[in-house]
């Protein structure tokens, strides 16, 4: 969130049965993203975009991966995004 200096968890409500597979794949994608396993994260994000084409979160993470691949990663890289605007 804008103006925050530390990570803030943001939650989204999910349906029960219909979105359980989506949630399982999202957890895999996020785990892969945080461990810098870019290829696996991209595969999961691609599958998520097919399951939920209207969700803006998955393309955003795919863009972050493309950006991360274009610059050298340092040991102090964190999977936290700082927002400059609302």
N, C-alpha and C positions, 0 to 999 in steps of 0.2 A: 504494500500500500504506500502511496505517496507520503514521503516524510518520515517513514520508518527506517531505523538503522539496523533492525534485527528481523529475522524471518518471522512471518506471520502465517499461520496455517489458515487456508481458506477452504471451506467445505461447500459441497453442493449436494442437495438431496437427490437420492436415487430411488427408482422403483425397485420392488422386490425381485421378482423372477426375471423379468425381461432384461434387466441391466446387470445381472450378476456376471455374465460372461464378459461384458464390457469392463466391469470393475476388475475382474481377474487379470485381463490383458493390460489394463491401465497400470495396475500394480507392477506387472512385469516390465512395462515400458519405463515407468518411473525409476524402478530399481536399476535398470540398464542405463538410463540417462545419468543417474547419480554416480554410477561406477564408470562412466565414460565408455560404455560398451555401445558405441554409436550405431553400429550395424543392427544389432539386436533391438535397440530402442526404435530405430527407423522401421524395422519390420513390424514391430508391435503397433507403432503409431499408424502405419499404413493400414493395418487390419482394423484399428479403431476408427479410422476415417471412413472405412467401408461400412462399419457397423452403425456409426453415428455421423453421417455426412454434415449435419448442421452444427456440430459441436466445434466451437472456435478454439478450444484448448489444444487439440491434437495438431492442427497445422502450426500453431504457435510454437509448440515444442519441436516440431520438425524444422522450423526456421531456426530455432536456437541451435539445433544440432548442425545444420549447414553452416551457421556462423562459427560455431566452436571448431569445426573441422578446418575452417579457413585461417585460423590463427593458432600459434603454438600454445599448448596447454602447459600451465605451470603446476607445480606440486600444490600450490595454495588455492587452486581453482575450487570454487564452491558452486553448488547447484541452485543458488539463490539468485533471484532476479530483483533488481532495484528499479522501481518505477519512478519516472520523473514527472508524470502527469496523471491525472485522474481518468 
